[in-house]
């Protein structure tokens, strides 16, 4: 019934996932509005132009749409063919950023190219999903039956982890590692392997937190931010006050107080707090629903493909779904005090060119997978296809 109404409103039967496209456009629109509001004070203070970040974000959105259109035209078989090349390129950038990277807040995560800054860790997320999806589709039996098939990508992720920690970028490492375990799990690796490796990874993660003072301070401030509300807990306490002011319906667009120099990174990592303050609980629910609609679409498409046979497209779709779910949970969790503070953006909403471009490329791949499932080589003959 819903499909019939949709076709009546939109005309012909869709050749691509219109729901996914509308969801992406809705989040981009919310992003522009939020960043315009959240960045006013910082933009005026630093650059004398209250619309500075808004102008740049509009440029990023336009470029992101071009990236989306271009990448959606590339067949998934072609993407798989260049999986290793993309990964090696990402690793080269991770090494390069340690040499010539721009340092911000004691972290070297960006390569400056004039108007645009490249963040290699963002490129790595997508290239790693593509590589691991290709590996899993080719080595499914090895992953399921042999320990070495399961361990090979873990050794590689260990090398990548060393490069990420050298920046340092612990948040991206958590995301990439979690995506790795997610894809290997749907590939059929046994639970015993996961428990053993998960235990080892947990011990290493705990050691990295305990023996790194700034990470330990973040964990302590997360547990009790009010104990040092003007020191290590300052950012979280300001974020919590923003949510408190927002209540159910919010203060209205443009009426945030925390953005007026009180909450650092209000337009990037903590844009969620401004969302909660200005649009309230209702606005938060809408954005969360849109983010997880993308996750639902990705996972549903993945299972539809993997139900018939292991495939690059199926694993890639699942990896993209994991990526969106993790970053959404971690970003919102950090802003609300449910998780320790991490420098991860809210997909399609937070300010940032590098993050937005790669996210749009990932969504284009997801759209292409869906298109091929409906009309191309991925669609199972005689089976009901996704609508």
Secondary structure, DSSP 8 states (H G I E B T S, - for coil): -HHHHHHHHH-S--SS-HHHHHHHHHHHHHHHHHHHHHTHHHHHHHHS-TTHHHHHHHHHHHHHHHHHHHHHTS-HHHHHHTHHHHHHHHHHHHHHHHHH-EEETTEEEEEEETTEEE-HHHHHHHHHHHHHHHHHHHSHHHHHH-HHHHHHHHHHHHHHHHHHHHHT-HHHHHHHHHHHHHHHHHTT--HHHHHHHHHHHHHHHHHHHHTSHHHHHHHHHHH-GGGGTTTTTHHHHHHHHHHHHHTTT-S-TT--STTTTTSTTTTTTTHHHHHHHHHHHHHHHHHHHHHHHHHHHHHHHHHHHHTTS--HHHHHHHHHHHHHHHHHHHHHHHHHTSS-------TTTSS-HHHHHHHHHHHHHHHHHHHHHHHSTTS-TTS----
